[in-house]
């Protein structure tokens, strides 16, 4: 696989040289048109701002995404990677596509990034206002093997529904579903995706459609019993037809590394981002709703890396002290 590398030609931290020399770190992301790539670039930008203080030089690499990044971190080809919270879980457990290689016991979480909400878009004329209203409707449940399809099936199982509960249960790919919705071949589409999303923008500008709430006791139970899910909000005003915040659930983009990466390296990276969160949030619209406490916990299944844990303890203790003083 050819990789696109920006900022610097890098080499791995594994077996790095003198502490007085610059230390080079590589972040694996995803395709250049997705959110993971600019997310990694934003993290590197924050780290490189303070390189004279900590001696770290950060570069970002375009890759095949979550699964590739986890395997590359495990093999030592990457220092850090961005992955979806469910694949983090499966890698740590040695399940699904990671069953053959076994548990990645040294997998460590650094922090949680933006949410990737379970997003339901319905035609305005369909009358769909909540997920329960989808019963008897024409719905795209996602192509088999996709992350969206897996999440649909998980929610249906908790609801006690099956595909037969829909008038049509289409299996279109993500790139095909917006057009089908606007051609009135479907009443609703479902997509697990970070926001803003070009596909969702297409669906909400090409025809009258709305973002549908996915919330309630069943969703609460699903989130509570599934470690890689968390509650999520799709901000109001992000898409035509949906001026108010919409409650849902979903996965998180998670920043992961290996226990073999040095504590001070992960500490400095965490500090560069979390310690200057207001500036970090300005680098991409997907970061606007990030909160420190959620970054330390939401969607994190693998143990926190000691370097990240140290910084979060410091910053959360400081915030608690300020709160107690009424600051």
C-alpha positions in Angstrom: 0.0 0.0 0.0 1.3 3.4 -0.9 1.1 5.9 1.9 0.9 9.7 1.7 3.1 11.3 4.3 3.1 14.9 5.1 5.2 17.2 7.3 8.3 14.9 7.6 9.8 11.6 6.4 9.6 9.6 9.6 10.9 6.6 11.4 9.5 4.8 14.4 9.9 5.5 18.0 10.7 1.9 18.6 14.4 1.8 19.5 14.8 5.6 19.3 18.1 7.3 19.9 19.4 9.9 22.3 16.7 11.7 24.4 18.4 15.0 23.4 17.7 14.4 19.8 14.4 15.0 18.0 12.1 12.0 18.3 9.9 11.2 15.4 6.3 9.9 15.6 4.0 8.7 12.9 0.2 8.8 13.1 -1.8 6.4 10.9 -5.2 7.9 9.8 -7.4 6.9 6.9 -8.1 8.1 3.4 -7.4 11.8 2.6 -11.1 12.5 1.9 -12.3 11.3 5.3 -12.2 12.8 8.8 -9.4 10.6 10.2 -6.7 12.2 8.0 -7.4 15.8 9.0 -7.8 14.6 12.6 -4.3 13.1 12.5 -3.0 16.3 10.8 -4.6 18.4 13.5 -3.0 16.4 16.3 0.4 16.7 14.6 -0.1 20.4 14.2 -0.7 20.7 17.9 2.3 18.5 18.8 4.7 20.3 16.4 3.8 23.7 17.8 5.7 22.8 20.9 8.5 20.7 19.4 11.2 22.9 20.8 10.0 22.1 24.3 9.5 18.3 24.1 11.6 17.3 21.1 8.8 15.4 19.3 8.3 15.7 15.5 5.0 14.4 14.3 3.9 13.3 10.8 0.6 11.9 9.6 0.2 9.1 7.2 -2.8 8.2 5.0 -3.7 4.5 5.4 -6.5 2.0 4.9 -8.1 3.0 8.1 -9.0 1.5 11.5 -8.0 -2.2 10.9 -4.8 -1.3 9.1 -3.8 1.2 11.8 -4.3 -1.3 14.6 -2.2 -3.9 12.9 0.5 -1.4 12.0 0.7 -0.2 15.7 1.0 -3.9 16.7 3.8 -4.5 14.3 5.6 -1.4 15.2 5.1 0.2 11.7 3.1 3.0 13.3 3.5 4.7 16.7 -0.1 5.8 16.9 -3.3 5.3 14.9 -6.9 6.5 14.7 -9.5 3.7 14.8 -13.2 3.2 15.4 -14.0 2.2 18.9 -15.5 -1.1 17.9 -12.4 -2.2 16.1 -10.4 -1.2 19.1 -12.6 -3.5 21.2 -12.3 -6.4 18.8 -8.5 -6.0 18.5 -8.1 -6.0 22.3 -10.3 -9.0 22.6 -8.8 -10.9 19.6 -12.2 -11.1 18.0 -13.8 -10.7 14.5 -11.0 -9.9 12.0 -8.4 -10.1 14.7 -9.3 -13.6 15.8 -6.4 -15.3 13.9 -3.7 -13.0 15.4 -5.2 -13.2 18.9 -5.6 -10.5 21.6 -3.5 -7.3 21.2 -2.8 -7.2 24.9 -0.4 -4.2 24.5 -3.1 -2.1 22.8 -3.5 1.2 24.7 -5.9 4.1 24.4 -4.6 7.6 24.3 -7.8 9.6 24.0 -11.2 9.6 22.4 -11.9 11.9 19.5 -15.1 12.9 17.8 -18.2 10.8 17.8 -19.4 8.8 14.8 -23.1 8.8 15.3 -25.7 6.3 14.2 -27.4 8.7 11.7 -30.9 8.2 10.4 -32.1 10.5 7.6 -35.8 10.3 6.6 -37.8 11.9 3.9 -39.8 14.7 5.4 -43.0 13.3 3.8 -42.5 9.9 5.3 -43.8 10.9 8.7 -40.8 9.4 10.4 -39.8 11.3 13.6 -38.2 8.6 15.7 -36.5 5.2 15.0 -39.7 3.4 16.1 -41.5 5.1 13.2 -39.4 3.1 10.7 -41.4 0.0 11.2 -43.2 -0.7 8.0 -41.1 1.8 6.0 -38.6 1.4 3.2 -35.2 1.6 4.9 -31.6 1.1 3.8 -30.0 -1.0 6.5 -26.5 -1.0 4.9 -24.5 -3.4 2.8 -23.5 -6.7 4.6 -20.2 -6.4 6.3 -20.3 -2.7 6.8 -20.0 -0.9 10.1 -23.4 0.7 9.6 -25.0 -2.7 9.0 -23.5 -4.2 12.1 -24.8 -1.4 14.2 -28.3 -1.6 12.7 -28.4 -5.3 13.5 -27.3 -4.7 17.1 -30.1 -2.2 17.6 -32.7 -4.4 15.9 -31.7 -7.3 18.2 -32.3 -5.1 21.3 -35.6 -3.9 19.9 -36.7 -7.4 19.0 -37.1 -6.5 15.4 -36.0 -8.2 12.2 -35.7 -7.2 8.6 -39.3 -8.4 8.1 -40.4 -5.4 10.1 -39.5 -3.1 7.3 -41.5 -2.8 4.0 -38.2 -2.9 2.3 -34.8 -3.6 3.9 -32.4 -2.4 1.2 -28.7 -3.3 1.3 -27.2 -0.3 -0.6 -23.7 0.9 -0.1 -23.3 4.3 1.6 -22.5 6.1 -1.6 -25.8 4.9 -3.2 -28.3 5.6 -0.5 -28.7 9.4 -0.7 -29.8 9.2 -4.3 -32.2 6.4 -3.6 -33.7 8.5 -0.8 -34.2 11.5 -3.0 -35.6 9.4 -5.8 -38.3 8.2 -3.4 -37.2 4.6 -3.5 -36.6 4.7 0.2 -38.2 6.4 3.2 -35.0 6.5 5.3 -31.3 5.7 5.2 -28.9 4.8 8.0 -25.2 5.7 8.2 -22.7 5.5 11.0 -20.4 8.4 10.2 -18.5 11.4 11.6 -20.0 14.8 11.0 -20.2 16.9 9.0 -20.7 14.2 6.3 -20.8 14.9 2.6 -23.2 12.0 2.1 -25.6 13.3 4.7 -25.3 16.8 3.3 -26.2 15.5 -0.1 -29.3 13.8 1.2 -30.5 16.9 3.2 -29.9 19.4 0.3 -31.1 17.3 -2.7 -34.5 16.6 -1.2 -36.6 17.6 1.9 -35.3 15.3 4.6 -34.6 15.4 8.4 -32.2 13.8 10.9 -34.2 11.4 13.1 -33.7 10.9 16.8 -32.5 7.5 18.0 -33.0 7.5 21.8 -34.9 6.0 24.6 -34.6 3.1 27.1 -33.7 0.5 24.5 -30.9 2.6 23.2 -29.7 3.4 26.8 -29.6 -0.4 27.5 -27.6 -1.1 24.3 -25.1 1.6 25.1 -24.7 0.5 28.7 -24.1 -3.1 27.7 -21.8 -2.5 24.7 -18.5 -1.0 25.7 -17.7 0.6 22.3 -21.0 2.5 22.0 -21.7 5.8 23.6 -24.4 8.5 23.4 -24.0 11.1 20.8 -25.5 14.4 19.5 -25.8 15.6 15.9 -25.6 19.4 16.2 -28.6 21.4 15.2 -28.1 23.5 12.1 -25.4 21.3 10.6 -27.9 20.0 8.0 -30.9 21.5 6.2 -34.2 20.6 7.8 -32.7 19.9 11.3 -32.3 23.1 13.3 -32.2 21.4 16.7 -29.7 19.0 18.3 -30.6 15.4 17.6 -30.0 12.7 20.2 -28.6 9.3 19.0 -25.7 6.9 19.9 -22.8 5.5 18.1 -19.1 4.9 18.1 -16.1 7.1 18.7 -12.9 7.7 16.8 -10.2 6.6 19.2 -6.5 7.5 19.3 -4.6 4.3 20.1 -1.0 3.2 20.6 1.1 0.4 22.1 2.3 -0.1 25.6 5.8 -0.2 24.1 5.7 3.6 23.2 7.3 5.6 26.0 5.2 7.2 28.6 6.7 10.7 28.2 5.9 10.6 24.4 2.2 9.9 25.0 2.1 12.3 27.9 3.4 15.2 25.7 1.0 14.3 22.8 -2.0 14.2 25.2 -0.9 17.5 26.8 -0.5 19.2 23.4 -4.0 18.3 22.4 -6.1 18.2 25.6 -4.1 21.0 27.2 -4.9 23.4 24.4 -8.3 22.0 23.6 -9.9 25.3 22.6 -7.4 25.8 19.8 -7.6 22.1 18.8 -11.4 22.4 18.4 -10.9 25.2 15.9 -9.0 22.9 13.5 -12.0 20.9 12.4 -15.8 21.2 12.8 -16.0 17.6 14.0 -14.1 18.5 17.1 -16.4 21.3 18.3 -18.2 19.2 20.9 -15.2 17.5 22.5 -15.0 17.6 26.3 -12.0 16.6 28.4 -13.8 14.1 30.6 -15.3 12.3 27.5 -11.9 12.2 25.8 -10.6 10.3 28.8 -13.4 7.7 28.7 -16.0 7.7 25.9 -15.5 4.6 23.7 -12.2 3.6 25.3 -12.0 -0.1 25.8 -8.3 -0.7 25.9 -6.6 0.5 29.0 -5.4 4.1 29.0 -1.7 4.4 28.2 0.2 5.4 31.4 1.4 8.6 29.7 -2.2 9.7 28.8 -3.5 8.5 32.2 -0.9 10.7 33.9 -2.0 13.8 32.0 -5.7 13.2 32.4 -5.3 12.8 36.2 -3.4 16.1 36.3 -5.9 18.1 34.2 -9.1 16.6 35.8 -7.7 17.1 39.3 -6.9 20.7 38.4 -10.4 21.2 37.0 -11.9 19.7 40.2 -9.8 22.0 42.3 -10.9 25.1 40.4 -14.6 24.0 40.7 -14.2 23.6 44.4 -12.8 27.1 44.6 -15.7 28.5 42.5 -13.4 29.5 39.7 
